Amino acid sequence: MIELKHALWELEKVSDAAQLENFFQIYLGKKWLLNEEFKLLVALSPEDKKDKGAKLSDLKTQLTAAYEQKQNHFMMGQINQQLEKDPVDISLDIAREEWSYSLLAEVRRDAEDICKSMWFIIEYGTDVVTKFENFESVNIPLTHPATEMHDTIYLNDKDASGENLILRTHTSSMQNFLIKKYGLPLKAVVPGRTYRFENMDASHDTMFYQMEWIVIDKDISVAHFKEMITKLLSALLHKNVETRMRPGYFPFVEPGFEIDVRYEVYNKETEKKELSNWMEILGAGMIHPNVLKEAGVDSTQRSGFAFGVGISRLAAVRYGIKDIRYFTNGDLRFAKSFA
Ligand code: DAH
């Protein structure tokens, strides 16, 4: 009969998965040692059969347990190796119905789908940019008070000209790059993270998601913009919205606008539909000639509009959320209530 001690000693020597498989075949596999011994039981007397049968079962249990322990050991080794190569934890098993996109991703993806259907280019750009990209290329001289509005976060790393790199304060920082990369006519959007050194409160965060839209061609006018923004906001907010344009100041546009929206709401007290208050939703304008010039475009021949919208602002209006910190603080109770 197989000796447990000997088999365990053999198992001890096993040092990789192939050898372990070999061990399994020899001792525990259908055609091999242990099974052969079980077959021999048939020829024994009833007492011997009982006695030897019990011993064999015991042996099989112990050997199987030792084998499984070793197998686990190898598996953990493999997972750890994999994790060292690729830090994503592949062992976390999340049931499919337990996940859903965050509300910000939901709104961004909707916006991207609309853009794709209108043949817009989608570019994400990088979070780290030069001061030129973030400010000067969009007509904000570094001495301009607008740079203070943006309270920039500086990095220690420097760009080719020795200037400190920064975290982009707005996705408008991609305008110059997009015009140069794709030429004209241009229809592009930039969804992405932006950063400002802010005190956090219900409507401000140091990191937030924006989406910049830019359209440049021959004879693009404010009328094109107004038509597009009204349709777009209705689609994104899941409401039939009315838009209002007020003059607004942004160095990269002339004229510049603040866009407000209002829509029908149901008043529970009067049990009637009524119009909501006007709500400021985004900044926009006709692209400033200096921005076009800086990107090598003749501003007497071409014109365009651009606007930038906070994705959390859109999501807050769409889902009726009062505090934008809920979107990113990872509170599962919040996430699950919209899943
Ligand atoms: N970049 C502005 C911000 O972050 C938003 C913005 C305003 C973008 C007007 C535009 C624009 O393209 O025309 O506050």
Residues whose N, C-alpha, C, O or C-beta is under 5 A from the ligand:
A	BS01	DAH	T169 H170 S172 W213 F250 V253 G283 A284 G285 A306 F307 G308
